[in-house]
Amino acid sequence: MRSEYGTHSLRRTKASIIYRATGNLRAVQILLGHSKIENTVRYLGIDVEDALALAENTEI
């Protein structure tokens, strides 16, 4: 059985863990270096409306 784990999957896993632990979408966006919050939402595979509502309530 071939392993399908690489740096990209590890990056995505780390981002998902941070998001689940903190709920801070903006922090994950910054850590990933995404210029648009929509990219982070898509990257994490979360509901866009929920994520945008959370982002609006997150102070920076």
QUIMO-V275603 format. One record per residue. N is the residue number from 1. PHI is phi in radians with two decimals (NA if undefined). D_LAST is the distance of its C-alpha to the last C-alpha in Angstrom with 1 decimal. Layout:
N&PHI&D_LAST, N&PHI&D_LAST
This chain:
1&NA&44.5, 2&-1.50&42.1, 3&-1.39&38.6, 4&-1.85&35.9, 5&-1.58&33.1, 6&-2.55&31.5, 7&-1.09&28.5, 8&-1.17&26.8, 9&-1.18&27.5, 10&-1.17&26.2, 11&-1.10&22.9, 12&-1.13&22.6, 13&-1.09&23.6, 14&-1.06&21.1, 15&-1.09&18.3, 16&-1.13&19.8, 17&-1.11&20.2, 18&-1.11&16.6, 19&-1.10&15.6, 20&-1.13&18.4, 21&-1.30&17.6, 22&-1.93&14.0, 23&1.22&13.6, 24&-1.69&10.1, 25&-1.14&10.9, 26&-1.09&7.9, 27&-1.08&8.7, 28&-1.13&12.2, 29&-1.00&11.8, 30&-1.12&10.8, 31&-1.07&13.6, 32&-1.43&16.0, 33&1.35&15.4, 34&-1.42&15.5, 35&-1.39&14.9, 36&-2.06&15.1, 37&-1.09&13.5, 38&-1.07&17.1, 39&-1.15&18.4, 40&-1.16&16.3, 41&-1.04&17.6, 42&-1.12&21.0, 43&-1.06&20.9, 44&-1.43&20.1, 45&1.24&22.7, 46&-1.90&20.9, 47&-1.14&21.5, 48&-1.05&19.7, 49&-1.11&19.5, 50&-1.09&18.2, 51&-1.15&15.5, 52&-1.16&14.4, 53&-1.10&14.5, 54&-1.12&12.3, 55&-1.10&9.7, 56&-1.15&10.0, 57&-1.59&9.7, 58&-1.69&6.5, 59&-1.46&3.8, 60&-2.11&0.0
